[in-house]
Amino acid sequence: MIRAVLLAASALFALAACGEASAPASGPAPIAKAGGVQSGCTSRAYPQIGGPISLTDHNGRRVTEADFKGQPTVIYFGFTYCPDVCPAALSTLGAAYRILPEDAVRPQTLLITVDPERDTPEALALYTGSQSFPPGLLGLTGTDAEIRAAADAFKADYARVDQPDSLAEYTMDHTGLIYVMDEDWSLKTFFTHEDTPTTISACLAELF
């Protein structure tokens, strides 16, 4: 139920973010009002979203959610070959962090790839070094099963879309939400493509 609501709320960018998948089926979208920008970021916490992860970071180190407890963590599911939506989302986060008050907490930010076939730790290390992305951005990859388990824990979805006429050969459509976890790895809020650096920074400053 939560997954259906989230996908409906993000219908303009979820699962069509980086490819040519058809638009998600229409459905109820009460979360857009009840938990959207208008009603404030603190109304977007759902205990059903978020769970354990077991992945490999871009330094080759095995990590779980326990490694990130004790500090806020921001999570985005994407991939390095994503032409526009992923770099836009990560650049928006980077800009948001830069305008936070000096004494505000900067969360640890994680990019969990949905394309483990291409996104090796080495590829993620190179990609995450962009100066427009959040400082300290950490890329995470793993086996197909590990990535799927992490996505399922966050009620996120993704799918491969073959592009035989493209040099990339395929792309990945994926949920485009940005998840914010608290020090205990519980969801505090999430952001959508409608959020700006200003709304994100204001929300983070309010939460942490």
C-alpha positions in Angstrom: 0.0 0.0 0.0 2.7 2.5 0.9 4.7 1.6 -2.2 1.6 2.3 -4.4 1.0 5.6 -2.7 4.6 6.7 -3.1 4.8 5.8 -6.7 1.5 7.6 -7.4 2.8 10.7 -5.6 6.0 10.6 -7.7 4.3 9.6 -11.0 6.0 12.3 -13.0 9.5 10.9 -12.3 9.3 7.5 -10.7 10.1 4.6 -13.1 10.4 7.0 -16.0 13.3 9.0 -14.6 16.0 7.8 -17.0 14.3 6.0 -19.7 11.2 5.5 -21.9 9.0 3.4 -19.6 5.3 4.1 -19.8 3.8 6.3 -17.1 2.8 4.5 -13.9 -0.8 3.5 -13.6 -3.1 6.2 -12.1 -4.0 5.8 -8.5 -4.7 7.7 -5.3 -2.2 10.4 -4.5 -3.2 11.8 -1.1 0.4 11.9 0.0 1.0 14.8 -2.4 -1.3 16.9 -0.2 -0.9 15.3 3.2 2.8 14.9 3.0 3.9 17.2 0.3 5.8 20.5 0.3 2.7 22.5 1.3 2.2 20.7 4.6 5.8 20.7 5.7 8.5 18.1 5.6 7.8 16.7 9.1 4.6 15.0 7.9 6.4 12.6 5.5 7.7 10.0 8.0 6.4 6.4 7.4 7.7 3.6 9.7 7.1 1.1 6.9 9.8 2.7 4.7 13.5 1.9 5.4 15.2 -1.2 6.6 18.4 -3.1 6.6 21.0 -2.9 3.9 24.1 -5.0 3.2 26.2 -3.6 0.4 29.7 -2.6 -0.7 30.8 1.0 -0.7 32.9 2.6 -3.4 36.1 2.0 -1.3 35.4 -1.7 -1.4 34.2 -1.9 2.2 31.2 -4.0 3.2 28.7 -1.8 5.0 25.3 -2.2 6.6 22.8 0.3 8.1 24.6 -0.1 11.4 27.6 1.8 9.9 25.5 4.9 9.4 23.6 5.0 12.7 24.4 7.8 15.0 24.0 10.5 12.3 21.4 11.6 9.8 21.7 9.8 6.4 20.2 10.8 3.0 19.7 8.0 0.5 19.1 8.1 -3.2 18.7 5.2 -5.6 20.2 5.9 -9.0 23.0 5.0 -11.3 26.1 6.6 -12.9 24.8 6.3 -16.5 21.7 8.2 -15.7 21.8 11.2 -18.1 19.9 13.9 -16.2 17.6 13.0 -13.3 20.2 11.5 -11.0 22.9 14.2 -11.4 20.1 16.8 -11.1 18.9 15.3 -7.8 22.4 14.9 -6.4 23.3 18.5 -7.4 20.2 19.8 -5.8 21.2 18.0 -2.6 24.7 19.5 -2.9 23.3 23.0 -3.3 21.0 22.4 -0.3 23.9 21.4 1.9 25.9 24.5 0.9 23.1 26.9 2.0 22.5 25.2 5.4 23.4 27.3 8.4 27.0 26.8 9.4 26.1 25.0 12.6 23.5 22.7 10.9 24.1 19.0 10.5 25.2 17.8 7.1 23.8 14.3 6.6 25.9 11.5 5.2 24.6 11.0 1.7 24.4 7.6 0.0 23.9 6.8 -3.7 22.7 3.2 -3.9 23.1 2.0 -7.5 20.3 0.3 -9.3 22.8 -0.8 -12.0 25.3 -3.1 -10.3 26.3 -4.5 -13.7 28.1 -1.3 -14.6 28.5 0.5 -11.3 31.5 -1.1 -9.8 33.1 0.5 -6.7 35.6 2.1 -9.0 33.0 3.6 -11.2 31.0 4.9 -8.2 34.2 6.4 -6.7 34.8 8.4 -9.9 31.2 9.5 -10.2 30.6 10.5 -6.6 33.6 12.9 -6.7 31.7 15.6 -8.6 32.1 18.9 -6.9 28.4 19.7 -7.4 27.3 16.6 -5.4 27.1 16.5 -1.6 30.6 16.4 0.0 31.4 12.9 1.2 28.8 11.3 -1.1 29.3 7.5 -0.8 28.4 5.1 -3.6 27.0 1.7 -2.7 26.8 -1.4 -4.9 26.3 -5.1 -4.5 24.9 -8.2 -6.1 21.5 -8.1 -7.8 19.9 -9.7 -4.8 21.5 -7.2 -2.4 20.4 -4.2 -4.4 16.9 -5.5 -4.8 16.7 -6.2 -1.0 17.8 -2.6 -0.2 15.3 -1.2 -2.7 12.5 -3.3 -1.3 13.3 -2.1 2.2 12.7 1.4 1.0 9.7 0.6 -1.1 11.7 1.7 -4.1 11.5 0.1 -7.6 13.6 0.0 -10.7 13.7 -1.8 -14.0 16.1 -2.3 -16.9 15.0 -0.9 -20.2 17.0 -2.1 -23.2 18.0 0.5 -25.8 19.6 -1.5 -28.7 20.2 1.7 -30.7 22.1 3.4 -27.9 25.8 3.1 -27.1 24.8 2.5 -23.5 22.7 -0.5 -24.6 20.2 0.0 -21.8 19.1 2.4 -19.1 17.4 2.0 -15.7 14.1 3.4 -14.8 13.8 3.9 -11.0 12.0 5.6 -8.2 13.3 9.1 -7.8 12.6 9.8 -4.1 15.3 11.1 -1.8 15.0 9.5 1.7 16.1 11.1 4.9 16.9 8.8 7.8 17.5 9.8 11.4 20.3 8.7 13.7 18.4 5.5 14.4 17.9 4.7 10.7 14.2 5.6 10.8 12.6 7.6 8.0 12.2 11.2 9.0 11.0 12.6 5.6 11.5 12.3 1.9 12.0 14.7 -1.0 10.7 14.7 -4.5 11.6 16.4 -7.8 9.5 19.4 -6.7 11.8 20.2 -3.8 14.5 22.8 -4.3 17.8 23.5 -2.5 15.9 26.0 -0.4 13.0 23.7 0.7 15.5 20.9 1.3 17.9 23.0 3.4 15.0 24.4 5.4 13.6 21.0 6.1 17.0 19.5 7.2 17.6 22.5 9.4 14.2 22.0 11.0 14.7 18.2 11.5 18.3 18.2 12.7 
